Amino acid sequence: MITDLLSEAEMKKAVALWILDNKRGAYLPAGMTREDYALSFELPELNFEYARSYADASGDIVTLMKAEIILKDWETKSGSKGESLAIYRVMKTPSSNPDSEPFPAGYIIA
């Protein structure tokens, strides 16, 4: 069972702060807070690919789509170890209408 789903805005903030903390060249401009940085952050293009599907407790079909942001060692602030962040888009299809288009239910950061 999936818990702690993030909204799109919460996912964007989490990615922004991860980039700020891990990517070489990402910095807070003078006078800007981490919140301001997250609000002005533009998400990189995320290429979501199918990860898996299953039925949840209510019988709805849950589909996980995965995208990953990968920083090579030379792109990280440490310069010695690569970092990655997995982002899952959670899609649901109601069991009452399995032929309908799945709808977004939220995001998971791993």
N, C-alpha and C positions, 0 to 999 in steps of 0.2 A: 504494500500500500504506500502510495506517495503522500508525504506530508510536507509542510513547509514550502509550498510553491511560491515563487516570486512573481510579482507582476513584471511587465516589460520595463517599467521605470526602475524597479528595484534591481532587476537583472542588469540594466544599463549602468546603474550606480556601482554595483559589485564589480563589473568588468572594468569600469573606469578606475576604480580604486586599486584593482589588481594590476592594471597597466601602470598606474602611477607608482606603485610599490615595487614593481619588478622590471620594468622596461628602461633600459639605458636611454637617456634623452628625454624621458617623460619627467616633467618637473612642475612644481607649482609656481606660476608667475607671481611676482611681488604683489602682495595685497590680496591674493586669492586664497580662499580656504579650500579644503578638500571637498566640501559640499559644492562650492562654486565650480570647482574643476569637474566634478561629476555631472553637474547640471549642463555644463557647456560641452561635455565630451561627445564626440561623434563616434558611434560604434564602427569598428571595421566591418567590412562585409563578411557576414558569417554564412558559410556554406553548410547548411543543415542536411544531414544524410540520415536515412533510416537506421535506427539502432535496434529496436525491438518493439513488439506489441504483446499485450496480454489483457485479460479480462479482470476488471477490478471487483471489489466485493459486491457492488450493485449490478454487475454484469455488463457494464459499459466497457467498450474497447478502448484501451489506453495505448497510444502510440508514442514512443520516444524518438525524437529526431535529435541527432547529436552534431554539434559543431565544436571545433577545438581551436584555441589560439595557442600557438607554439612559438616560444622564444628560444632561439638557439643560444648557446653559451655566450657568444660575443654580443648578443642583443640584451643580455640581462645586466642588471646593476652590479651583480657580483662578478660577472665576466668569466666565471669558472663552471657554472652549472646551468643547463637549459631549464626552462620552466614551461609548464603547460596548464591550461585552464579549459576544462570541458564544460560546455553549456548544452543543456538538454531543453528542447522545446517539447512540452507535454501537450499532446493533442488527444481529445476524447471524441468518441463516436457513441451516441446513445444506443443502448441495446434495443430500445423501442423502435429505432429507425436505422438499422445497420447500413442502409444504402445512402444515407445522408453524408454530406461532407463533414469531416472531423472539424471540431472547433478548438481554438487554443484554450488551454486550461491554465497555463503558466509556464514557468521556467525553473530549472534546477541547475545550480552551479556546483560542480564537483572538482 
